[in-house]
Amino acid sequence: MTTVTVSPKYQVVIPEDVRKAMGVRPGEKFQVVSYDGRVQLIPVRKMRDMKGLLRGMDTTITREADRV
């Protein structure tokens, strides 16, 4: 686990190993969410990058009759 420090300007540097693993590039935008006592950074993706994201998803679940 890597530790980071908040600067006097409230900035945090994302460690290199995390940037490489997540494919983070300069100028990329993130949503910042406070959830259950922690901060989460969620990458903002363009809709065209989402194409095929759910391909292969199991859609054979049983649904209630009024939910079809």
Phi and psi in degrees as a GROMACS rama.xvg file:
@    title "Ramachandran Plot"
@    xaxis  label "Phi"
@    yaxis  label "Psi"
@TYPE xy
-100.183  141.522  THR-2
-107.857  138.142  THR-3
-121.701  162.238  VAL-4
-120.826  138.58  THR-5
-81.1939  127.836  VAL-6
-76.5485  169.332  SER-7
-59.1322  -21.4048  PRO-8
-94.0406  13.7209  LYS-9
62.9057  34.1087  TYR-10
-101.489  149.084  GLN-11
-130.943  137.052  VAL-12
-94.2174  127.836  VAL-13
-77.1641  124.032  ILE-14
-58.3425  148.939  PRO-15
-56.8932  -42.999  GLU-16
-63.7865  -34.6305  ASP-17
-72.1184  -43.3713  VAL-18
-57.9363  -44.3738  ARG-19
-67.4435  -43.3798  LYS-20
-63.5471  -36.1859  ALA-21
-93.2628  -8.5199  MET-22
69.5899  33.2863  GLY-23
-74.2867  133.233  VAL-24
-117.891  154.701  ARG-25
-57.8752  137.389  PRO-26
87.7348  -6.82587  GLY-27
-66.4931  144.303  GLU-28
-100.859  147.15  LYS-29
-132.399  146.872  PHE-30
-86.8458  139.692  GLN-31
-110.091  122.652  VAL-32
-125.15  131.245  VAL-33
-95.6322  119.512  SER-34
-143.378  122.404  TYR-35
53.0123  43.3623  ASP-36
79.5433  14.9056  GLY-37
-138.148  163.949  ARG-38
-107.451  131.29  VAL-39
-118.8  136.956  GLN-40
-105.594  119.896  LEU-41
-114.964  118.779  ILE-42
-62.1092  137.311  PRO-43
-88.3728  118.964  VAL-44
-109.978  148.757  ARG-45
-74.5924  149.268  LYS-46
-58.3213  -37.0574  MET-47
-66.0244  -24.3526  ARG-48
-75.9087  -14.7965  ASP-49
-84.9687  -8.97497  MET-50
-56.9512  126.54  LYS-51
83.4573  2.29035  GLY-52
-58.7842  -38.1048  LEU-53
-98.6859  8.76652  LEU-54
-58.7774  133.73  ARG-55
88.3618  0.693596  GLY-56
-67.6242  138.088  MET-57
-72.9447  114.9  ASP-58
-109.335  18.1534  THR-59
-91.6308  16.5348  THR-60
-67.8148  150.294  ILE-61
-80.9643  129.353  THR-62
-111.637  152.341  ARG-63
-68.7321  147.762  GLU-64
-56.6189  -36.3277  ALA-65
-82.5201  1.79226  ASP-66
-108.512  4.9525  ARG-67
